[in-house]
Amino acid sequence: MGTVVLLDQLSKAAVRNSIVPGETRSVLPGLQLVNTRNQGVAFGFLPGRHLAVSALVGVALLVLVVYFARHYDKPLIWLPTGMLLGGAFGNILDRLRAGSVTDFVKFPLGWPPFNLADVSITLGVLLLFLVVESRE
């Protein structure tokens, strides 16, 4: 969890310090870096709904922590749990500090910009399904 939060916050600070808001930098074909703000949840879902976003994140984290506490002995359950909590806390820190989340990875075809916390949350959900479905 701590590693996710640290990498997320360092990457966002690097973007805020090196890319002017609205500027786009091409990194590879089909991959750009931008400096944007997101008031919604991952990938821009529920923009501008601070109360709804806060409630959704709070409920999701509570459910995750309760699930982890009940299944702490399940092999590898700590990995997706740490990824989900780290990603959520990384974005919560942005919301507390600036009222919005810094997003910076942009793919073509209208995909909304995202950040490392969003990646960690998405991969954490996928891994959680794999861990929960695995046979011991």
VOVO-308474 format. One record per residue (C-alpha): residue in one letter; residue number from 1; z, y, x. Coordinates in nm, 4 decimals, m for minus. Layout:
<rec aa="A" i="NUM" w="Z" v="Y" u="X"/>
...
***
This chain:
<rec aa="M" i="1" w="0.0000" v="0.0000" u="0.0000"/>
<rec aa="G" i="2" w="0.0967" v="0.2459" u="0.2730"/>
<rec aa="T" i="3" w="m0.2249" v="0.1815" u="0.4648"/>
<rec aa="V" i="4" w="m0.4353" v="0.2563" u="0.1562"/>
<rec aa="V" i="5" w="m0.2481" v="0.5816" u="0.0883"/>
<rec aa="L" i="6" w="m0.2750" v="0.6893" u="0.4528"/>
<rec aa="L" i="7" w="m0.6497" v="0.6158" u="0.4848"/>
<rec aa="D" i="8" w="m0.7184" v="0.7759" u="0.1476"/>
<rec aa="Q" i="9" w="m0.5290" v="1.0955" u="0.2283"/>
<rec aa="L" i="10" w="m0.6766" v="1.1236" u="0.5791"/>
<rec aa="S" i="11" w="m1.0321" v="1.0777" u="0.4502"/>
<rec aa="K" i="12" w="m0.9833" v="1.3368" u="0.1753"/>
<rec aa="A" i="13" w="m0.8340" v="1.5872" u="0.4207"/>
<rec aa="A" i="14" w="m1.1269" v="1.5334" u="0.6578"/>
<rec aa="V" i="15" w="m1.3723" v="1.6038" u="0.3761"/>
<rec aa="R" i="16" w="m1.1838" v="1.9110" u="0.2521"/>
<rec aa="N" i="17" w="m1.1747" v="2.0474" u="0.6085"/>
<rec aa="S" i="18" w="m1.5370" v="1.9786" u="0.6974"/>
<rec aa="I" i="19" w="m1.7495" v="2.0026" u="0.3830"/>
<rec aa="V" i="20" w="m1.7685" v="2.3143" u="0.1691"/>
<rec aa="P" i="21" w="m1.7235" v="2.2387" u="m0.2039"/>
<rec aa="G" i="22" w="m2.0650" v="2.1788" u="m0.3564"/>
<rec aa="E" i="23" w="m2.2281" v="2.1013" u="m0.0198"/>
<rec aa="T" i="24" w="m2.4007" v="1.7642" u="0.0243"/>
<rec aa="R" i="25" w="m2.4410" v="1.5794" u="0.3527"/>
<rec aa="S" i="26" w="m2.6714" v="1.2801" u="0.3835"/>
<rec aa="V" i="27" w="m2.5128" v="0.9984" u="0.5841"/>
<rec aa="L" i="28" w="m2.7538" v="0.7115" u="0.5224"/>
<rec aa="P" i="29" w="m3.0476" v="0.6729" u="0.2855"/>
<rec aa="G" i="30" w="m2.8856" v="0.6581" u="m0.0574"/>
<rec aa="L" i="31" w="m2.5397" v="0.7642" u="0.0646"/>
<rec aa="Q" i="32" w="m2.4139" v="1.1201" u="0.0681"/>
<rec aa="L" i="33" w="m2.0829" v="1.2913" u="0.1327"/>
<rec aa="V" i="34" w="m1.9777" v="1.5753" u="m0.0960"/>
<rec aa="N" i="35" w="m1.6597" v="1.7709" u="m0.1616"/>
<rec aa="T" i="36" w="m1.5881" v="1.7622" u="m0.5334"/>
<rec aa="R" i="37" w="m1.2815" v="1.7668" u="m0.7557"/>
<rec aa="N" i="38" w="m1.2158" v="1.5174" u="m1.0336"/>
<rec aa="Q" i="39" w="m0.9592" v="1.5725" u="m1.3064"/>
<rec aa="G" i="40" w="m1.0241" v="1.2336" u="m1.4683"/>
<rec aa="V" i="41" w="m0.9437" v="0.8827" u="m1.3520"/>
<rec aa="A" i="42" w="m1.1587" v="0.6624" u="m1.1279"/>
<rec aa="F" i="43" w="m1.5271" v="0.7546" u="m1.1235"/>
<rec aa="G" i="44" w="m1.4702" v="1.0597" u="m1.3459"/>
<rec aa="F" i="45" w="m1.3570" v="0.8724" u="m1.6578"/>
<rec aa="L" i="46" w="m1.1532" v="1.0899" u="m1.9018"/>
<rec aa="P" i="47" w="m1.2216" v="1.4246" u="m1.7315"/>
<rec aa="G" i="48" w="m0.9990" v="1.7180" u="m1.8229"/>
<rec aa="R" i="49" w="m0.7388" v="1.5100" u="m2.0065"/>
<rec aa="H" i="50" w="m0.4372" v="1.5534" u="m1.7822"/>
<rec aa="L" i="51" w="m0.1829" v="1.4123" u="m2.0273"/>
<rec aa="A" i="52" w="m0.4011" v="1.1145" u="m2.1189"/>
<rec aa="V" i="53" w="m0.4778" v="1.0428" u="m1.7526"/>
<rec aa="S" i="54" w="m0.1112" v="1.0643" u="m1.6532"/>
<rec aa="A" i="55" w="m0.0066" v="0.8376" u="m1.9403"/>
<rec aa="L" i="56" w="m0.2820" v="0.5854" u="m1.8670"/>
<rec aa="V" i="57" w="m0.1961" v="0.5688" u="m1.4970"/>
<rec aa="G" i="58" w="0.1767" v="0.5440" u="m1.5701"/>
<rec aa="V" i="59" w="0.1348" v="0.2584" u="m1.8185"/>
<rec aa="A" i="60" w="m0.1042" v="0.0722" u="m1.5886"/>
<rec aa="L" i="61" w="0.1346" v="0.1005" u="m1.2928"/>
<rec aa="L" i="62" w="0.4301" v="m0.0114" u="m1.5033"/>
<rec aa="V" i="63" w="0.2384" v="m0.3173" u="m1.6274"/>
<rec aa="L" i="64" w="0.1310" v="m0.3989" u="m1.2714"/>
<rec aa="V" i="65" w="0.4830" v="m0.3716" u="m1.1296"/>
<rec aa="V" i="66" w="0.6259" v="m0.5873" u="m1.4110"/>
<rec aa="Y" i="67" w="0.3524" v="m0.8471" u="m1.3574"/>
<rec aa="F" i="68" w="0.4137" v="m0.8487" u="m0.9818"/>
<rec aa="A" i="69" w="0.7901" v="m0.8852" u="m1.0324"/>
<rec aa="R" i="70" w="0.7361" v="m1.1849" u="m1.2598"/>
<rec aa="H" i="71" w="0.4781" v="m1.3514" u="m1.0323"/>
<rec aa="Y" i="72" w="0.5869" v="m1.2437" u="m0.6827"/>
<rec aa="D" i="73" w="0.5712" v="m1.6051" u="m0.5641"/>
<rec aa="K" i="74" w="0.2007" v="m1.6426" u="m0.6501"/>
<rec aa="P" i="75" w="m0.0035" v="m1.6682" u="m0.3286"/>
<rec aa="L" i="76" w="m0.1688" v="m1.3415" u="m0.2259"/>
<rec aa="I" i="77" w="m0.0456" v="m1.1452" u="m0.5316"/>
<rec aa="W" i="78" w="0.0836" v="m0.8780" u="m0.2925"/>
<rec aa="L" i="79" w="m0.2701" v="m0.7925" u="m0.1723"/>
<rec aa="P" i="80" w="m0.4275" v="m0.6687" u="m0.4980"/>
<rec aa="T" i="81" w="m0.0950" v="m0.5211" u="m0.6057"/>
<rec aa="G" i="82" w="m0.0750" v="m0.3174" u="m0.2845"/>
<rec aa="M" i="83" w="m0.4373" v="m0.2075" u="m0.3198"/>
<rec aa="L" i="84" w="m0.3849" v="m0.0964" u="m0.6797"/>
<rec aa="L" i="85" w="m0.0573" v="0.0835" u="m0.6108"/>
<rec aa="G" i="86" w="m0.1925" v="0.2448" u="m0.2927"/>
<rec aa="G" i="87" w="m0.5049" v="0.3705" u="m0.4684"/>
<rec aa="A" i="88" w="m0.3084" v="0.5008" u="m0.7642"/>
<rec aa="F" i="89" w="m0.0538" v="0.6782" u="m0.5435"/>
<rec aa="G" i="90" w="m0.3309" v="0.8269" u="m0.3280"/>
<rec aa="N" i="91" w="m0.4863" v="0.9885" u="m0.6338"/>
<rec aa="I" i="92" w="m0.1470" v="1.0851" u="m0.7797"/>
<rec aa="L" i="93" w="m0.0674" v="1.2740" u="m0.4577"/>
<rec aa="D" i="94" w="m0.3887" v="1.4736" u="m0.5026"/>
<rec aa="R" i="95" w="m0.3036" v="1.5511" u="m0.8653"/>
<rec aa="L" i="96" w="0.0468" v="1.6676" u="m0.7721"/>
<rec aa="R" i="97" w="m0.0788" v="1.8775" u="m0.4790"/>
<rec aa="A" i="98" w="m0.3958" v="2.0284" u="m0.6269"/>
<rec aa="G" i="99" w="m0.4188" v="1.9345" u="m0.9958"/>
<rec aa="S" i="100" w="m0.7284" v="1.7249" u="m0.9293"/>
<rec aa="V" i="101" w="m0.8517" v="1.4461" u="m0.7039"/>
<rec aa="T" i="102" w="m1.0868" v="1.4968" u="m0.4082"/>
<rec aa="D" i="103" w="m1.3968" v="1.2773" u="m0.4414"/>
<rec aa="F" i="104" w="m1.6547" v="1.2568" u="m0.1659"/>
<rec aa="V" i="105" w="m1.8702" v="0.9411" u="m0.1638"/>
<rec aa="K" i="106" w="m2.1881" v="0.9869" u="m0.3658"/>
<rec aa="F" i="107" w="m2.4610" v="0.7365" u="m0.4443"/>
<rec aa="P" i="108" w="m2.7936" v="0.8244" u="m0.6087"/>
<rec aa="L" i="109" w="m2.9012" v="0.7786" u="m0.9704"/>
<rec aa="G" i="110" w="m2.6207" v="0.9838" u="m1.1203"/>
<rec aa="W" i="111" w="m2.3304" v="0.7629" u="m1.0107"/>
<rec aa="P" i="112" w="m2.0231" v="0.9892" u="m1.0055"/>
<rec aa="P" i="113" w="m1.8643" v="1.0690" u="m0.6692"/>
<rec aa="F" i="114" w="m1.5556" v="0.8684" u="m0.5765"/>
<rec aa="N" i="115" w="m1.3026" v="0.8223" u="m0.2954"/>
<rec aa="L" i="116" w="m1.1272" v="0.5463" u="m0.1005"/>
<rec aa="A" i="117" w="m0.8443" v="0.5293" u="m0.3555"/>
<rec aa="D" i="118" w="m1.1004" v="0.4529" u="m0.6270"/>
<rec aa="V" i="119" w="m1.2533" v="0.1806" u="m0.4085"/>
<rec aa="S" i="120" w="m0.9100" v="0.0316" u="m0.3452"/>
<rec aa="I" i="121" w="m0.8293" v="0.0332" u="m0.7175"/>
<rec aa="T" i="122" w="m1.1610" v="m0.1283" u="m0.8087"/>
<rec aa="L" i="123" w="m1.1348" v="m0.3985" u="m0.5415"/>
<rec aa="G" i="124" w="m0.7675" v="m0.4487" u="m0.6288"/>
<rec aa="V" i="125" w="m0.8565" v="m0.5196" u="m0.9927"/>
<rec aa="L" i="126" w="m1.1245" v="m0.7703" u="m0.8886"/>
<rec aa="L" i="127" w="m0.8898" v="m0.9424" u="m0.6432"/>
<rec aa="L" i="128" w="m0.6121" v="m0.9470" u="m0.9013"/>
<rec aa="F" i="129" w="m0.8374" v="m1.1401" u="m1.1394"/>
<rec aa="L" i="130" w="m0.9213" v="m1.3864" u="m0.8618"/>
<rec aa="V" i="131" w="m0.5561" v="m1.4332" u="m0.7650"/>
<rec aa="V" i="132" w="m0.4397" v="m1.4689" u="m1.1250"/>
<rec aa="E" i="133" w="m0.7137" v="m1.7208" u="m1.2029"/>
<rec aa="S" i="134" w="m0.6671" v="m1.9241" u="m0.8853"/>
<rec aa="R" i="135" w="m0.5015" v="m2.2626" u="m0.9086"/>
<rec aa="E" i="136" w="m0.1987" v="m2.3110" u="m0.6911"/>
***
